[in-house]
Amino acid sequence: MSIEKQFAWRYFPHVGPEEMAAGYFDRIEAPQGQQNTYCAGSLLSFETVEDAVACSKKLVERFF
């Protein structure tokens, strides 16, 4: 067995103050609802089930 592809990424985005000030989350949030695009889950919240569910519920309330 061989490894075909391997990717490494951070567990979840760690955003510094400069990135926050430059609108990091605003850029991620911008395509919400456009062309049936909806990001839900832990991308815009912390890595807990409770936070991911709360973020997803707000998304549903906002668009549906």
Secondary structure, 3 states (H helix, E strand, C coil): CCCCCCCCCCCCCCCCHHHHHCCHHHHHHCCCCHHHCCCCCCCCCCCCHHHHHHHHHHHHHHHC
